Amino acid sequence: MSFDPRLLDGILVCPRSKSPLVRDADALISVDPACRLRYEIKDGIPNMLIEEATEMIPEAWVEVMRRHGRNSDGALLATQS
C-alpha cells in the first residue's frame, strides 16, 4: 500500500508560526512572512524540526509565494472572475 504525501499538505502547519505551508518541489514553506521557514522533504518525509529548517531570504520567499498564488504577505491572491 502506497501513501500519497499530498494528503499531508492540508494538515501540516509550520511548527514555529502555526501558519499554513505551501509545497514547493522538495520542501514545505511557511506562508508567514515573519517566519519564512523552509522544511525539507527527504525520501517523501517532511522534516518538521524547527532547528533543521532554513530561513529563506525575503526575495526568494516572495517568489515562492507568487508561484503558489499568494501575495508578498503570504495571503492567497483574490481570483479574478
N, C-alpha and C positions, 0 to 999 in steps of 0.2 A: 504494500500500500504506500503510495507516494503522498507527500504533503505539499500543498501549494503555499509557498511563503507569502503570496499576495493576501492570504487570509489574515495575516497579522497586520497589514498596512493600516487598517482602520481601528485596530485595537491598541497598538503600542503608542505611547506618548514619550516625550522627552523626559527622562528621569530628573533632570535639573529643573526645567521650567514648567513641566506638565503640559506643554503645548503639543499640538499635533505634529506629525512628522511627514515629510514627503520622501518618497523613494526615488533616488537618483542613481542609476546604474548600480554600483555595488555598495551603496550607503543609504542610510536613513538620516535625514537632515531636519533639525528643528526649525519650525516656521517662526519662532520667536526671534525678532531682530536683536534683542539684547543678549541672546544666548548664542545663536549661530553654530551650535554643535553638530558635528558630523560623526555618526556612528557607523563603523564599517560592518559590512556583511561578509562573513568568511564561510565558505562552504555551505552557503544557504542559511547561516545562523547569524542573526544580528547581535553584535557585541554592544550591549546597552550599559556598559560600565562608564560612568562619567569620567573616571580617571584615565580611561583609554580613548575617549573621544577627542577629536581635534576641533578647535575653534576655527571656523572659516574666516577668511578676510572678508570685509563687508562687500567689496565689489563682486567676488566670486559667489557669495551667498545670494546677492540680489539677482545675479544671472540665473542661478538655480531656481529661485522663486519665480522668475519670469517664465522659465521653461515649463513650470508647473501651474501656470495661470494665477500667480499671486503677485501682488504689488511689492514695493520696497519695504512695506511694513509687515509682510508675510500674510496679509489678508487676501482672501480669494477675490479675484477681479470680478466685477459685475459682468454678466453675459449680455451681449447686445442682441436685441430681437430684430 
